[in-house]
Amino acid sequence: MPWFKMMLHALKIFILFSGFTLLFYFAIMWVNQEYESYHRYQKPKGAAVKVSAESPEQPAWVQRLLLFYLDGE
């Protein structure tokens, strides 16, 4: 009968693993559904200021290349 207890223990572990896997799956699906209708790129409200404006003086391509080499990227 020890094999019966071992099989029962293995069945309990399998049921726990499957249950927690399903719980995690449905939690991820719920989070996905919550953020599916979230508009990331909508226009800001209020007095927002655009911060990615171009500078009036664009450096020449040689200066940009030197800056690229100096930064080591």
Summary of the structure (lengths in Angstrom):
residues: 73
radius of gyration: 28.6
end to end distance: 66.6
largest distance: 84.7
contacts: 96
relative contact order: 0.05
helix: 63%
strand: 0%
